[in-house]
Amino acid sequence: MSVSFFGFDEKTLTFTTASDLTPGTLVKPSGNGAVAACAANDAVFGVVITCRKNLACVQVGGYIRLPYTGTAPTVGLNALCAGSDTEVEVDATNGKEKYVLDVDTADNTCGVLL
């Protein structure tokens, strides 16, 4: 048996978007019931799971694996923000503390509790 955190406390909500977003896009609130893609240094509200006809299903809670850019996060609390619209980065100034449960430096991914 192997360790798995997938499924833990997963929460998803449906939002409108100005345009279709691809799965894996980091998003932030952009209006009443709406989200938009994050830019560098934005706080990450959630991650697009699916999007169709300008409606996005966004994971806002639970465990998710995300690509990172820059310095690798460490297991434990890290100040994370968007490094791009699809990657997180460690940033003490702009980041919001999130628990990182695992880091894969070969793939530049980390497992985060949103």
PAGUMI-554387 format. One record per atom (N, C-alpha, C, CB): residue number from 1; atom name; x, y, z. Coordinates in steps of 0.05 Angstrom, whole numbers, plus 5000, padded with zeros to 4 digits. Glycine has a CB too. Example, Ala and Ser with C-alpha at 12.3 -4.5 7.8 and 13.67 -1.06 7.14 Angstrom:
// PAGUMI-554387
drenke n->1, atom->N, xx->5264, yy->4886, zz->5156
drenke n->1, atom->CA, xx->5246, yy->4910, zz->5156
drenke n->1, atom->C, xx->5264, yy->4934, zz->5156
drenke n->1, atom->CB, xx->5226, yy->4911, zz->5181
drenke n->2, atom->N, xx->5257, yy->4955, zz->5142
drenke n->2, atom->CA, xx->5273, yy->4979, zz->5143
drenke n->2, atom->C, xx->5258, yy->5001, zz->5157
drenke n->2, atom->CB, xx->5282, yy->4988, zz->5114
This chain:
// PAGUMI-554387
drenke n->1, atom->N, xx->5017, yy->4976, zz->5000
drenke n->1, atom->CA, xx->5000, yy->5000, zz->5000
drenke n->1, atom->C, xx->5018, yy->5025, zz->5000
drenke n->1, atom->CB, xx->4981, yy->5000, zz->5024
drenke n->2, atom->N, xx->5010, yy->5046, zz->4985
drenke n->2, atom->CA, xx->5025, yy->5070, zz->4985
drenke n->2, atom->C, xx->5010, yy->5093, zz->4998
drenke n->2, atom->CB, xx->5033, yy->5077, zz->4956
drenke n->3, atom->N, xx->5024, yy->5114, zz->5004
drenke n->3, atom->CA, xx->5011, yy->5138, zz->5016
drenke n->3, atom->C, xx->4997, yy->5154, zz->4994
drenke n->3, atom->CB, xx->5033, yy->5155, zz->5030
drenke n->4, atom->N, xx->4973, yy->5163, zz->5000
drenke n->4, atom->CA, xx->4958, yy->5180, zz->4981
drenke n->4, atom->C, xx->4942, yy->5200, zz->4997
drenke n->4, atom->CB, xx->4939, yy->5163, zz->4963
drenke n->5, atom->N, xx->4942, yy->5225, zz->4988
drenke n->5, atom->CA, xx->4927, yy->5247, zz->5000
drenke n->5, atom->C, xx->4904, yy->5256, zz->4983
drenke n->5, atom->CB, xx->4945, yy->5270, zz->5006
drenke n->6, atom->N, xx->4902, yy->5245, zz->4958
drenke n->6, atom->CA, xx->4881, yy->5253, zz->4940
drenke n->6, atom->C, xx->4854, yy->5246, zz->4952
drenke n->6, atom->CB, xx->4884, yy->5239, zz->4912
drenke n->7, atom->N, xx->4835, yy->5265, zz->4948
drenke n->7, atom->CA, xx->4808, yy->5261, zz->4958
drenke n->7, atom->C, xx->4803, yy->5274, zz->4986
drenke n->7, atom->CB, xx->4801, yy->5232, zz->4960
drenke n->8, atom->N, xx->4825, yy->5280, zz->5000
drenke n->8, atom->CA, xx->4822, yy->5292, zz->5027
drenke n->8, atom->C, xx->4809, yy->5319, zz->5025
drenke n->8, atom->CB, xx->4849, yy->5293, zz->5041
drenke n->9, atom->N, xx->4786, yy->5322, zz->5037
drenke n->9, atom->CA, xx->4772, yy->5348, zz->5041
drenke n->9, atom->C, xx->4770, yy->5364, zz->5015
drenke n->9, atom->CB, xx->4787, yy->5364, zz->5061
drenke n->10, atom->N, xx->4768, yy->5350, zz->4992
drenke n->10, atom->CA, xx->4765, yy->5365, zz->4967
drenke n->10, atom->C, xx->4739, yy->5380, zz->4966
drenke n->10, atom->CB, xx->4767, yy->5345, zz->4943
drenke n->11, atom->N, xx->4741, yy->5405, zz->4958
drenke n->11, atom->CA, xx->4718, yy->5422, zz->4954
drenke n->11, atom->C, xx->4720, yy->5435, zz->4927
drenke n->11, atom->CB, xx->4716, yy->5444, zz->4977
drenke n->12, atom->N, xx->4698, yy->5434, zz->4912
drenke n->12, atom->CA, xx->4697, yy->5447, zz->4886
drenke n->12, atom->C, xx->4672, yy->5465, zz->4884
drenke n->12, atom->CB, xx->4697, yy->5427, zz->4863
drenke n->13, atom->N, xx->4676, yy->5487, zz->4870
drenke n->13, atom->CA, xx->4654, yy->5506, zz->4865
drenke n->13, atom->C, xx->4654, yy->5513, zz->4836
drenke n->13, atom->CB, xx->4657, yy->5532, zz->4883
drenke n->14, atom->N, xx->4630, yy->5521, zz->4825
drenke n->14, atom->CA, xx->4628, yy->5529, zz->4797
drenke n->14, atom->C, xx->4626, yy->5559, zz->4795
drenke n->14, atom->CB, xx->4604, yy->5515, zz->4784
drenke n->15, atom->N, xx->4643, yy->5571, zz->4778
drenke n->15, atom->CA, xx->4644, yy->5600, zz->4773
drenke n->15, atom->C, xx->4641, yy->5606, zz->4744
drenke n->15, atom->CB, xx->4670, yy->5611, zz->4784
drenke n->16, atom->N, xx->4634, yy->5630, zz->4737
drenke n->16, atom->CA, xx->4635, yy->5639, zz->4710
drenke n->16, atom->C, xx->4663, yy->5650, zz->4704
drenke n->16, atom->CB, xx->4613, yy->5661, zz->4704
drenke n->17, atom->N, xx->4670, yy->5650, zz->4679
drenke n->17, atom->CA, xx->4695, yy->5661, zz->4670
drenke n->17, atom->C, xx->4691, yy->5678, zz->4645
drenke n->17, atom->CB, xx->4716, yy->5639, zz->4665
drenke n->18, atom->N, xx->4709, yy->5697, zz->4640
drenke n->18, atom->CA, xx->4707, yy->5713, zz->4616
drenke n->18, atom->C, xx->4714, yy->5697, zz->4591
drenke n->18, atom->CB, xx->4725, yy->5738, zz->4618
drenke n->19, atom->N, xx->4730, yy->5676, zz->4595
drenke n->19, atom->CA, xx->4737, yy->5658, zz->4573
drenke n->19, atom->C, xx->4742, yy->5631, zz->4584
drenke n->19, atom->CB, xx->4763, yy->5669, zz->4558
drenke n->20, atom->N, xx->4741, yy->5610, zz->4567
drenke n->20, atom->CA, xx->4747, yy->5583, zz->4577
drenke n->20, atom->C, xx->4776, yy->5582, zz->4587
drenke n->20, atom->CB, xx->4742, yy->5563, zz->4554
drenke n->21, atom->N, xx->4779, yy->5569, zz->4610
drenke n->21, atom->CA, xx->4805, yy->5566, zz->4623
drenke n->21, atom->C, xx->4812, yy->5536, zz->4621
drenke n->21, atom->CB, xx->4805, yy->5576, zz->4652
drenke n->22, atom->N, xx->4837, yy->5530, zz->4618
drenke n->22, atom->CA, xx->4846, yy->5502, zz->4617
drenke n->22, atom->C, xx->4849, yy->5490, zz->4645
drenke n->22, atom->CB, xx->4872, yy->5500, zz->4601
drenke n->23, atom->N, xx->4845, yy->5464, zz->4647
drenke n->23, atom->CA, xx->4849, yy->5451, zz->4673
drenke n->23, atom->C, xx->4878, yy->5456, zz->4682
drenke n->23, atom->CB, xx->4844, yy->5421, zz->4670
drenke n->24, atom->N, xx->4880, yy->5461, zz->4708
drenke n->24, atom->CA, xx->4906, yy->5467, zz->4720
drenke n->24, atom->C, xx->4912, yy->5497, zz->4722
drenke n->24, atom->CB, xx->4928, yy->5455, zz->4703
drenke n->25, atom->N, xx->4895, yy->5514, zz->4711
drenke n->25, atom->CA, xx->4898, yy->5543, zz->4714
drenke n->25, atom->C, xx->4893, yy->5551, zz->4742
drenke n->25, atom->CB, xx->4880, yy->5558, zz->4694
drenke n->26, atom->N, xx->4911, yy->5567, zz->4754
drenke n->26, atom->CA, xx->4908, yy->5578, zz->4780
drenke n->26, atom->C, xx->4890, yy->5603, zz->4777
drenke n->26, atom->CB, xx->4935, yy->5587, zz->4793
drenke n->27, atom->N, xx->4870, yy->5606, zz->4795
drenke n->27, atom->CA, xx->4851, yy->5627, zz->4791
drenke n->27, atom->C, xx->4847, yy->5644, zz->4817
drenke n->27, atom->CB, xx->4824, yy->5616, zz->4783
drenke n->28, atom->N, xx->4836, yy->5668, zz->4813
drenke n->28, atom->CA, xx->4830, yy->5687, zz->4834
drenke n->28, atom->C, xx->4801, yy->5697, zz->4829
drenke n->28, atom->CB, xx->4850, yy->5710, zz->4836
drenke n->29, atom->N, xx->4787, yy->5707, zz->4850
drenke n->29, atom->CA, xx->4761, yy->5718, zz->4845
drenke n->29, atom->C, xx->4764, yy->5743, zz->4828
drenke n->29, atom->CB, xx->4747, yy->5725, zz->4872
drenke n->30, atom->N, xx->4744, yy->5747, zz->4809
drenke n->30, atom->CA, xx->4746, yy->5770, zz->4791
drenke n->30, atom->C, xx->4720, yy->5786, zz->4790
drenke n->30, atom->CB, xx->4753, yy->5761, zz->4764
drenke n->31, atom->N, xx->4700, yy->5777, zz->4805
drenke n->31, atom->CA, xx->4674, yy->5790, zz->4805
drenke n->31, atom->C, xx->4654, yy->5772, zz->4819
drenke n->31, atom->CB, xx->4664, yy->5797, zz->4776
drenke n->32, atom->N, xx->4629, yy->5781, zz->4819
drenke n->32, atom->CA, xx->4608, yy->5765, zz->4832
drenke n->32, atom->C, xx->4606, yy->5737, zz->4819
drenke n->32, atom->CB, xx->4581, yy->5779, zz->4832
drenke n->33, atom->N, xx->4613, yy->5716, zz->4833
drenke n->33, atom->CA, xx->4611, yy->5689, zz->4822
drenke n->33, atom->C, xx->4629, yy->5684, zz->4799
drenke n->33, atom->CB, xx->4584, yy->5684, zz->4814
drenke n->34, atom->N, xx->4651, yy->5699, zz->4796
drenke n->34, atom->CA, xx->4669, yy->5696, zz->4773
drenke n->34, atom->C, xx->4698, yy->5693, zz->4782
drenke n->34, atom->CB, xx->4666, yy->5720, zz->4754
drenke n->35, atom->N, xx->4713, yy->5680, zz->4766
drenke n->35, atom->CA, xx->4742, yy->5677, zz->4770
drenke n->35, atom->C, xx->4757, yy->5684, zz->4744
drenke n->35, atom->CB, xx->4749, yy->5648, zz->4780
drenke n->36, atom->N, xx->4783, yy->5690, zz->4748
drenke n->36, atom->CA, xx->4801, yy->5696, zz->4725
drenke n->36, atom->C, xx->4828, yy->5683, zz->4731
drenke n->36, atom->CB, xx->4804, yy->5727, zz->4720
drenke n->37, atom->N, xx->4843, yy->5678, zz->4711
drenke n->37, atom->CA, xx->4870, yy->5667, zz->4714
drenke n->37, atom->C, xx->4887, yy->5685, zz->4731
drenke n->37, atom->CB, xx->4883, yy->5662, zz->4687
drenke n->38, atom->N, xx->4904, yy->5673, zz->4748
drenke n->38, atom->CA, xx->4923, yy->5688, zz->4764
drenke n->38, atom->C, xx->4945, yy->5698, zz->4747
drenke n->38, atom->CB, xx->4934, yy->5670, zz->4787
drenke n->39, atom->N, xx->4957, yy->5720, zz->4755
drenke n->39, atom->CA, xx->4982, yy->5730, zz->4744
drenke n->39, atom->C, xx->5003, yy->5726, zz->4765
drenke n->39, atom->CB, xx->4980, yy->5760, zz->4735
drenke n->40, atom->N, xx->5028, yy->5730, zz->4758
drenke n->40, atom->CA, xx->5050, yy->5727, zz->4777
drenke n->40, atom->C, xx->5045, yy->5744, zz->4802
drenke n->40, atom->CB, xx->5077, yy->5735, zz->4764
drenke n->41, atom->N, xx->5050, yy->5732, zz->4825
drenke n->41, atom->CA, xx->5048, yy->5745, zz->4851
drenke n->41, atom->C, xx->5019, yy->5746, zz->4862
drenke n->41, atom->CB, xx->5059, yy->5772, zz->4850
drenke n->42, atom->N, xx->4999, yy->5737, zz->4847
drenke n->42, atom->CA, xx->4972, yy->5736, zz->4857
drenke n->42, atom->C, xx->4968, yy->5714, zz->4878
drenke n->42, atom->CB, xx->4952, yy->5732, zz->4834
drenke n->43, atom->N, xx->4951, yy->5719, zz->4897
drenke n->43, atom->CA, xx->4943, yy->5698, zz->4916
drenke n->43, atom->C, xx->4926, yy->5678, zz->4901
drenke n->43, atom->CB, xx->4927, yy->5710, zz->4940
drenke n->44, atom->N, xx->4930, yy->5653, zz->4906
drenke n->44, atom->CA, xx->4916, yy->5631, zz->4892
drenke n->44, atom->C, xx->4891, yy->5624, zz->4908
drenke n->44, atom->CB, xx->4934, yy->5605, zz->4889
drenke n->45, atom->N, xx->4868, yy->5628, zz->4895
drenke n->45, atom->CA, xx->4842, yy->5621, zz->4907
drenke n->45, atom->C, xx->4835, yy->5591, zz->4902
drenke n->45, atom->CB, xx->4820, yy->5639, zz->4896
drenke n->46, atom->N, xx->4842, yy->5582, zz->4878
drenke n->46, atom->CA, xx->4835, yy->5554, zz->4871
drenke n->46, atom->C, xx->4848, yy->5546, zz->4845
drenke n->46, atom->CB, xx->4805, yy->5550, zz->4870
drenke n->47, atom->N, xx->4841, yy->5522, zz->4836
drenke n->47, atom->CA, xx->4853, yy->5511, zz->4811
drenke n->47, atom->C, xx->4830, yy->5500, zz->4794
drenke n->47, atom->CB, xx->4874, yy->5488, zz->4818
drenke n->48, atom->N, xx->4830, yy->5507, zz->4768
drenke n->48, atom->CA, xx->4809, yy->5498, zz->4750
drenke n->48, atom->C, xx->4812, yy->5467, zz->4746
drenke n->48, atom->CB, xx->4811, yy->5512, zz->4723
drenke n->49, atom->N, xx->4790, yy->5453, zz->4750
drenke n->49, atom->CA, xx->4790, yy->5424, zz->4746
drenke n->49, atom->C, xx->4779, yy->5419, zz->4718
drenke n->49, atom->CB, xx->4772, yy->5409, zz->4768
drenke n->50, atom->N, xx->4757, yy->5432, zz->4711
drenke n->50, atom->CA, xx->4745, yy->5431, zz->4684
drenke n->50, atom->C, xx->4733, yy->5458, zz->4677
drenke n->50, atom->CB, xx->4723, yy->5408, zz->4682
drenke n->51, atom->N, xx->4730, yy->5463, zz->4651
drenke n->51, atom->CA, xx->4718, yy->5488, zz->4643
drenke n->51, atom->C, xx->4704, yy->5483, zz->4616
drenke n->51, atom->CB, xx->4739, yy->5511, zz->4640
drenke n->52, atom->N, xx->4679, yy->5493, zz->4615
drenke n->52, atom->CA, xx->4664, yy->5490, zz->4590
drenke n->52, atom->C, xx->4643, yy->5513, zz->4588
drenke n->52, atom->CB, xx->4650, yy->5463, zz->4589
drenke n->53, atom->N, xx->4642, yy->5525, zz->4565
drenke n->53, atom->CA, xx->4623, yy->5546, zz->4560
drenke n->53, atom->C, xx->4624, yy->5568, zz->4581
drenke n->53, atom->CB, xx->4594, yy->5535, zz->4558
drenke n->54, atom->N, xx->4649, yy->5576, zz->4588
drenke n->54, atom->CA, xx->4654, yy->5598, zz->4607
drenke n->54, atom->C, xx->4644, yy->5592, zz->4635
drenke n->54, atom->CB, xx->4641, yy->5623, zz->4597
drenke n->55, atom->N, xx->4641, yy->5566, zz->4642
drenke n->55, atom->CA, xx->4636, yy->5558, zz->4669
drenke n->55, atom->C, xx->4659, yy->5540, zz->4678
drenke n->55, atom->CB, xx->4608, yy->5542, zz->4671
drenke n->56, atom->N, xx->4671, yy->5547, zz->4700
drenke n->56, atom->CA, xx->4695, yy->5533, zz->4710
drenke n->56, atom->C, xx->4688, yy->5519, zz->4736
drenke n->56, atom->CB, xx->4719, yy->5552, zz->4714
drenke n->57, atom->N, xx->4695, yy->5494, zz->4738
drenke n->57, atom->CA, xx->4694, yy->5479, zz->4763
drenke n->57, atom->C, xx->4722, yy->5483, zz->4776
drenke n->57, atom->CB, xx->4687, yy->5448, zz->4758
drenke n->58, atom->N, xx->4722, yy->5495, zz->4799
drenke n->58, atom->CA, xx->4747, yy->5503, zz->4812
drenke n->58, atom->C, xx->4750, yy->5489, zz->4839
drenke n->58, atom->CB, xx->4748, yy->5533, zz->4816
drenke n->59, atom->N, xx->4773, yy->5475, zz->4843
drenke n->59, atom->CA, xx->4779, yy->5463, zz->4868
drenke n->59, atom->C, xx->4789, yy->5484, zz->4887
drenke n->59, atom->CB, xx->4799, yy->5439, zz->4866
drenke n->60, atom->N, xx->4775, yy->5488, zz->4910
drenke n->60, atom->CA, xx->4783, yy->5509, zz->4928
drenke n->60, atom->C, xx->4792, yy->5498, zz->4955
drenke n->60, atom->CB, xx->4760, yy->5528, zz->4932
drenke n->61, atom->N, xx->4791, yy->5472, zz->4959
drenke n->61, atom->CA, xx->4799, yy->5460, zz->4984
drenke n->61, atom->C, xx->4809, yy->5432, zz->4979
drenke n->61, atom->CB, xx->4776, yy->5459, zz->5004
drenke n->62, atom->N, xx->4825, yy->5422, zz->4997
drenke n->62, atom->CA, xx->4835, yy->5395, zz->4996
drenke n->62, atom->C, xx->4863, yy->5393, zz->4984
drenke n->62, atom->CB, xx->4817, yy->5378, zz->4980
drenke n->63, atom->N, xx->4872, yy->5369, zz->4978
drenke n->63, atom->CA, xx->4899, yy->5364, zz->4968
drenke n->63, atom->C, xx->4899, yy->5365, zz->4938
drenke n->63, atom->CB, xx->4909, yy->5336, zz->4978
drenke n->64, atom->N, xx->4920, yy->5378, zz->4927
drenke n->64, atom->CA, xx->4924, yy->5379, zz->4898
drenke n->64, atom->C, xx->4954, yy->5380, zz->4892
drenke n->64, atom->CB, xx->4909, yy->5403, zz->4886
drenke n->65, atom->N, xx->4962, yy->5368, zz->4870
drenke n->65, atom->CA, xx->4990, yy->5370, zz->4861
drenke n->65, atom->C, xx->4992, yy->5393, zz->4841
drenke n->65, atom->CB, xx->5000, yy->5343, zz->4848
drenke n->66, atom->N, xx->5012, yy->5410, zz->4846
drenke n->66, atom->CA, xx->5016, yy->5434, zz->4829
drenke n->66, atom->C, xx->5045, yy->5436, zz->4820
drenke n->66, atom->CB, xx->5007, yy->5459, zz->4844
drenke n->67, atom->N, xx->5049, yy->5445, zz->4796
drenke n->67, atom->CA, xx->5076, yy->5452, zz->4787
drenke n->67, atom->C, xx->5086, yy->5477, zz->4802
drenke n->67, atom->CB, xx->5078, yy->5455, zz->4756
drenke n->68, atom->N, xx->5112, yy->5478, zz->4807
drenke n->68, atom->CA, xx->5123, yy->5502, zz->4819
drenke n->68, atom->C, xx->5146, yy->5513, zz->4802
drenke n->68, atom->CB, xx->5133, yy->5497, zz->4848
drenke n->69, atom->N, xx->5152, yy->5539, zz->4806
drenke n->69, atom->CA, xx->5174, yy->5552, zz->4792
drenke n->69, atom->C, xx->5192, yy->5564, zz->4813
drenke n->69, atom->CB, xx->5163, yy->5573, zz->4772
drenke n->70, atom->N, xx->5217, yy->5568, zz->4806
drenke n->70, atom->CA, xx->5236, yy->5580, zz->4825
drenke n->70, atom->C, xx->5245, yy->5560, zz->4846
drenke n->70, atom->CB, xx->5223, yy->5604, zz->4839
drenke n->71, atom->N, xx->5250, yy->5570, zz->4870
drenke n->71, atom->CA, xx->5260, yy->5553, zz->4892
drenke n->71, atom->C, xx->5239, yy->5532, zz->4899
drenke n->71, atom->CB, xx->5267, yy->5570, zz->4916
drenke n->72, atom->N, xx->5248, yy->5508, zz->4903
drenke n->72, atom->CA, xx->5229, yy->5487, zz->4911
drenke n->72, atom->C, xx->5218, yy->5492, zz->4939
drenke n->72, atom->CB, xx->5244, yy->5459, zz->4910
drenke n->73, atom->N, xx->5192, yy->5488, zz->4942
drenke n->73, atom->CA, xx->5181, yy->5491, zz->4969
drenke n->73, atom->C, xx->5192, yy->5468, zz->4986
drenke n->73, atom->CB, xx->5150, yy->5490, zz->4968
drenke n->74, atom->N, xx->5189, yy->5470, zz->5012
drenke n->74, atom->CA, xx->5196, yy->5449, zz->5030
drenke n->74, atom->C, xx->5171, yy->5437, zz->5042
drenke n->74, atom->CB, xx->5215, yy->5459, zz->5053
drenke n->75, atom->N, xx->5173, yy->5412, zz->5052
drenke n->75, atom->CA, xx->5150, yy->5400, zz->5066
drenke n->75, atom->C, xx->5144, yy->5416, zz->5091
drenke n->75, atom->CB, xx->5156, yy->5370, zz->5072
drenke n->76, atom->N, xx->5119, yy->5423, zz->5095
drenke n->76, atom->CA, xx->5111, yy->5440, zz->5117
drenke n->76, atom->C, xx->5098, yy->5466, zz->5107
drenke n->76, atom->CB, xx->5135, yy->5447, zz->5136
drenke n->77, atom->N, xx->5097, yy->5486, zz->5124
drenke n->77, atom->CA, xx->5085, yy->5511, zz->5116
drenke n->77, atom->C, xx->5103, yy->5527, zz->5098
drenke n->77, atom->CB, xx->5079, yy->5528, zz->5141
drenke n->78, atom->N, xx->5091, yy->5537, zz->5076
drenke n->78, atom->CA, xx->5106, yy->5553, zz->5056
drenke n->78, atom->C, xx->5088, yy->5576, zz->5048
drenke n->78, atom->CB, xx->5114, yy->5536, zz->5031
drenke n->79, atom->N, xx->5099, yy->5599, zz->5044
drenke n->79, atom->CA, xx->5085, yy->5622, zz->5033
drenke n->79, atom->C, xx->5084, yy->5619, zz->5003
drenke n->79, atom->CB, xx->5098, yy->5650, zz->5042
drenke n->80, atom->N, xx->5061, yy->5612, zz->4992
drenke n->80, atom->CA, xx->5059, yy->5607, zz->4963
drenke n->80, atom->C, xx->5040, yy->5628, zz->4950
drenke n->80, atom->CB, xx->5048, yy->5579, zz->4958
drenke n->81, atom->N, xx->5048, yy->5635, zz->4926
drenke n->81, atom->CA, xx->5031, yy->5652, zz->4909
drenke n->81, atom->C, xx->5034, yy->5641, zz->4880
drenke n->81, atom->CB, xx->5038, yy->5683, zz->4911
drenke n->82, atom->N, xx->5020, yy->5654, zz->4862
drenke n->82, atom->CA, xx->5023, yy->5646, zz->4834
drenke n->82, atom->C, xx->5049, yy->5656, zz->4823
drenke n->82, atom->CB, xx->4999, yy->5657, zz->4817
drenke n->83, atom->N, xx->5064, yy->5638, zz->4810
drenke n->83, atom->CA, xx->5088, yy->5645, zz->4795
drenke n->83, atom->C, xx->5081, yy->5651, zz->4766
drenke n->83, atom->CB, xx->5109, yy->5623, zz->4797
drenke n->84, atom->N, xx->5059, yy->5639, zz->4758
drenke n->84, atom->CA, xx->5048, yy->5643, zz->4731
drenke n->84, atom->C, xx->5019, yy->5635, zz->4733
drenke n->84, atom->CB, xx->5063, yy->5627, zz->4708
drenke n->85, atom->N, xx->5005, yy->5632, zz->4711
drenke n->85, atom->CA, xx->4977, yy->5623, zz->4713
drenke n->85, atom->C, xx->4974, yy->5593, zz->4718
drenke n->85, atom->CB, xx->4962, yy->5630, zz->4688
drenke n->86, atom->N, xx->4997, yy->5578, zz->4718
drenke n->86, atom->CA, xx->4995, yy->5549, zz->4722
drenke n->86, atom->C, xx->5015, yy->5539, zz->4743
drenke n->86, atom->CB, xx->5000, yy->5534, zz->4696
drenke n->87, atom->N, xx->5032, yy->5556, zz->4754
drenke n->87, atom->CA, xx->5053, yy->5547, zz->4772
drenke n->87, atom->C, xx->5053, yy->5565, zz->4798
drenke n->87, atom->CB, xx->5081, yy->5549, zz->4759
drenke n->88, atom->N, xx->5058, yy->5552, zz->4820
drenke n->88, atom->CA, xx->5061, yy->5566, zz->4845
drenke n->88, atom->C, xx->5090, yy->5572, zz->4850
drenke n->88, atom->CB, xx->5049, yy->5551, zz->4869
drenke n->89, atom->N, xx->5096, yy->5591, zz->4868
drenke n->89, atom->CA, xx->5123, yy->5596, zz->4875
drenke n->89, atom->C, xx->5124, yy->5605, zz->4905
drenke n->89, atom->CB, xx->5136, yy->5618, zz->4858
drenke n->90, atom->N, xx->5147, yy->5600, zz->4917
drenke n->90, atom->CA, xx->5151, yy->5608, zz->4945
drenke n->90, atom->C, xx->5157, yy->5638, zz->4944
drenke n->90, atom->CB, xx->5174, yy->5591, zz->4958
drenke n->91, atom->N, xx->5142, yy->5653, zz->4960
drenke n->91, atom->CA, xx->5146, yy->5682, zz->4960
drenke n->91, atom->C, xx->5137, yy->5693, zz->4987
drenke n->91, atom->CB, xx->5130, yy->5696, zz->4937
drenke n->92, atom->N, xx->5156, yy->5700, zz->5004
drenke n->92, atom->CA, xx->5150, yy->5709, zz->5031
drenke n->92, atom->C, xx->5135, yy->5735, zz->5031
drenke n->92, atom->CB, xx->5176, yy->5712, zz->5047
drenke n->93, atom->N, xx->5137, yy->5751, zz->5011
drenke n->93, atom->CA, xx->5124, yy->5777, zz->5010
drenke n->93, atom->C, xx->5095, yy->5775, zz->5001
drenke n->93, atom->CB, xx->5139, yy->5796, zz->4991
drenke n->94, atom->N, xx->5090, yy->5761, zz->4979
drenke n->94, atom->CA, xx->5063, yy->5759, zz->4967
drenke n->94, atom->C, xx->5049, yy->5733, zz->4973
drenke n->94, atom->CB, xx->5065, yy->5763, zz->4937
drenke n->95, atom->N, xx->5063, yy->5713, zz->4983
drenke n->95, atom->CA, xx->5051, yy->5687, zz->4987
drenke n->95, atom->C, xx->5032, yy->5685, zz->5011
drenke n->95, atom->CB, xx->5072, yy->5667, zz->4990
drenke n->96, atom->N, xx->5015, yy->5665, zz->5009
drenke n->96, atom->CA, xx->4996, yy->5658, zz->5031
drenke n->96, atom->C, xx->5005, yy->5631, zz->5041
drenke n->96, atom->CB, xx->4966, yy->5658, zz->5021
drenke n->97, atom->N, xx->5006, yy->5628, zz->5067
drenke n->97, atom->CA, xx->5016, yy->5603, zz->5079
drenke n->97, atom->C, xx->4997, yy->5580, zz->5072
drenke n->97, atom->CB, xx->5019, yy->5605, zz->5109
drenke n->98, atom->N, xx->5010, yy->5559, zz->5061
drenke n->98, atom->CA, xx->4996, yy->5534, zz->5054
drenke n->98, atom->C, xx->5014, yy->5511, zz->5063
drenke n->98, atom->CB, xx->4990, yy->5532, zz->5023
drenke n->99, atom->N, xx->5002, yy->5489, zz->5070
drenke n->99, atom->CA, xx->5017, yy->5465, zz->5077
drenke n->99, atom->C, xx->5025, yy->5450, zz->5052
drenke n->99, atom->CB, xx->5001, yy->5447, zz->5096
drenke n->100, atom->N, xx->5050, yy->5445, zz->5049
drenke n->100, atom->CA, xx->5061, yy->5428, zz->5027
drenke n->100, atom->C, xx->5066, yy->5401, zz->5040
drenke n->100, atom->CB, xx->5087, yy->5440, zz->5014
drenke n->101, atom->N, xx->5055, yy->5379, zz->5029
drenke n->101, atom->CA, xx->5057, yy->5352, zz->5040
drenke n->101, atom->C, xx->5079, yy->5336, zz->5027
drenke n->101, atom->CB, xx->5031, yy->5338, zz->5039
drenke n->102, atom->N, xx->5086, yy->5343, zz->5002
drenke n->102, atom->CA, xx->5107, yy->5328, zz->4988
drenke n->102, atom->C, xx->5117, yy->5345, zz->4965
drenke n->102, atom->CB, xx->5096, yy->5301, zz->4977
drenke n->103, atom->N, xx->5143, yy->5341, zz->4958
drenke n->103, atom->CA, xx->5156, yy->5356, zz->4937
drenke n->103, atom->C, xx->5171, yy->5337, zz->4919
drenke n->103, atom->CB, xx->5175, yy->5378, zz->4949
drenke n->104, atom->N, xx->5168, yy->5340, zz->4893
drenke n->104, atom->CA, xx->5182, yy->5324, zz->4873
drenke n->104, atom->C, xx->5200, yy->5343, zz->4857
drenke n->104, atom->CB, xx->5163, yy->5307, zz->4854
drenke n->105, atom->N, xx->5225, yy->5345, zz->4864
drenke n->105, atom->CA, xx->5243, yy->5364, zz->4850
drenke n->105, atom->C, xx->5250, yy->5355, zz->4822
drenke n->105, atom->CB, xx->5269, yy->5367, zz->4867
drenke n->106, atom->N, xx->5247, yy->5329, zz->4816
drenke n->106, atom->CA, xx->5252, yy->5320, zz->4788
drenke n->106, atom->C, xx->5231, yy->5330, zz->4769
drenke n->106, atom->CB, xx->5254, yy->5289, zz->4788
drenke n->107, atom->N, xx->5206, yy->5331, zz->4779
drenke n->107, atom->CA, xx->5183, yy->5340, zz->4762
drenke n->107, atom->C, xx->5175, yy->5369, zz->4768
drenke n->107, atom->CB, xx->5159, yy->5322, zz->4767
drenke n->108, atom->N, xx->5188, yy->5382, zz->4787
drenke n->108, atom->CA, xx->5180, yy->5409, zz->4796
drenke n->108, atom->C, xx->5150, yy->5410, zz->4803
drenke n->108, atom->CB, xx->5186, yy->5429, zz->4773
drenke n->109, atom->N, xx->5141, yy->5391, zz->4820
drenke n->109, atom->CA, xx->5114, yy->5391, zz->4829
drenke n->109, atom->C, xx->5114, yy->5389, zz->4859
drenke n->109, atom->CB, xx->5097, yy->5369, zz->4816
drenke n->110, atom->N, xx->5092, yy->5398, zz->4871
drenke n->110, atom->CA, xx->5089, yy->5395, zz->4900
drenke n->110, atom->C, xx->5059, yy->5389, zz->4906
drenke n->110, atom->CB, xx->5098, yy->5420, zz->4915
drenke n->111, atom->N, xx->5055, yy->5375, zz->4928
drenke n->111, atom->CA, xx->5028, yy->5369, zz->4937
drenke n->111, atom->C, xx->5020, yy->5389, zz->4959
drenke n->111, atom->CB, xx->5026, yy->5340, zz->4948
drenke n->112, atom->N, xx->4998, yy->5404, zz->4954
drenke n->112, atom->CA, xx->4990, yy->5426, zz->4971
drenke n->112, atom->C, xx->4962, yy->5422, zz->4982
drenke n->112, atom->CB, xx->4992, yy->5452, zz->4955
drenke n->113, atom->N, xx->4958, yy->5430, zz->5007
drenke n->113, atom->CA, xx->4931, yy->5432, zz->5018
drenke n->113, atom->C, xx->4921, yy->5460, zz->5013
drenke n->113, atom->CB, xx->4930, yy->5424, zz->5048
drenke n->114, atom->N, xx->4900, yy->5463, zz->4996
drenke n->114, atom->CA, xx->4889, yy->5489, zz->4990
drenke n->114, atom->C, xx->4875, yy->5501, zz->5013
drenke n->114, atom->CB, xx->4871, yy->5488, zz->4965
